């Protein structure tokens, strides 16, 4: 077989394995990186010897990996919008500063103590393992529906620390291989590459945005042109940055992605989807090729020390860095524990470590072994365990909130969002009006812009994992169609629809959804204000700290207990106002015994008491 045919066969095999790995990962709902690494080792020279990375040549491999990393970093940064960062700006800032510093120092100390390497080599390993990366974090967030602020903090950290790790590692590597230099070289090299990346990234990103806006006015194939131009911009930013200064291309690609992602360009959503597909392709290819180059001897040479370093990095350094960097933020203790347990490493440390090891091995084989062995061992362990167990970990910590979709960002929808969020629920609003969307986002709510009568828009907003959908627009036709989609296509447990015209109430009730007639609701509110003024005032007071909660009893420890006995278990500041059993409602006395499946209506003095009571009644 000729060299060309061998190369074609290797490429086709790698691509096929990459697609298979993606399909298996989607089926099992864990990051595909784990399967890509296993597939690479399996077909590499250490096992079946079907793919030898040497066939690409050292220069060719460096070019392929470099351009691929540029595309991957650009695609991740493209989604790093200002609105996304605002969700957890304080936590994200802490993770990319304090958290990154703790990771660097902690990992370097562990490598130095366990393997006895020189400090420059230890710092080089620590620099690379700062990176978590969107290629491993984003798939986890897609299957673990944590609060948006938690996902935003993790995804922002991954994108920024990818760039930080790559540039810092390159700067440290120059110090490692330099015959004579001072640590100042690392700082100078880091700042220089970051500066070049900003200049090139802003120029390419800004210029591309202007070009797309102008083309949108005249081009017939605007969508196709937009996709090609954006992909070219990613490659151009990386190439220009790298040509100006080695490895500055990663920063340039990231900055260009951020600029374009925050610009108002035509066909933005379609471009993002196209870029995501390209990223999956190059990610699969590069990870398998890099893993094929991995020597199992490097992993065996680390011995027990390698496992010790992995445990220190994942179970000690990562949680400590997250704890220190999220002090005083909005994340709860349990959410901080989850973030502390989510530090999977991805493509940047794998690619950069492999390329460094090639250059370092002839002069210092021991350092090359420690570098590539430690990095890949941490990648394997963190992706397999943290990625595979992420959902179970989140469930154990009870941080998966109820997802509530509210269609309609008007006054009614925004007021409902405020009330639900105060109870600790995760709320997403949907509205088709741009001004309403911007106003609602300015109020701090999460909003999806689109037509909620389109099933794709509902799915994007999370209807497939929503427990409640509220159709609250001023258009009964919209509310009726949304209610129908929610019940028939997405099988949502609770669907509530607003009927603006009394004549339409029967049509809503035919769908078997809870219907609120606007006219009747006003009459009820007036009646409450006259007959129950104190309760009506408390319920309508936006500044109140408590609320009324209805929850199904599923905690066996409370079953067959009297109301008086239950009072000893539930937190202070609550009252059992009503118990509903088999369709019958009653106001219980102190001797009334609870049964599994009872619906308890609790009047809670504070939101904290309400959330604690909910968890306890549900078995948390």
Secondary structure, 3 states (H helix, E strand, C coil): CCHHHHHHHHHHHHHHHHHHHHHHHHHHCCCCHHHHHHHHHHHCCCCCCCCCHHHHCHHHHHHHHHHHHHHHHHHHHHCCCHHHHHCCHHHHHHHHHHHHHHHHHHHHHHHHHHHCCCHHHHHHHHHHCCCCCHHHHHHHHHHCCCCHHHHHHHHHHHHHHHHHHHHHHHHHHHHHHCCCCCCHHHHHHHHHHHHHHHHHHHHHHHHHHHHHHHHHHHCCCHHHHHHHHHHHHHHHHHHHHHHHCCCHHHHHHHHHHHHHHCCCCCCHHHHHHHHHHHHHHHHHHHHHHHHHHCCHHHHHHHHHHHHHHHHHHHHHHHHHHHHHHCCCCCCCHHHHHHHHCCCCCCHHHHHHHHHHHHHHHCCCHHHHHHHHHHHHHHHHHHHHHHHHCHHHHHHHHCCCCCEEEEECCCHHHHHHHHHHHHCCCEEEEEECCHHHHHHHHHCCCEEEECCCCCHHHHHHHCHHHCCEEEECCCCHHHHHHHHHHHHHCCCCCEEEEEECCHHHHHHHHHCCCEEEEHHHHHHHHHHHHHHCHHHHHHHHCCCCCCEEEEEECCCHHHCCCEHHHHHHHCCCCEEEEEEEECCEEECCCCCCECCCCCEEEEEECCHHHHHHHHHHHCCC
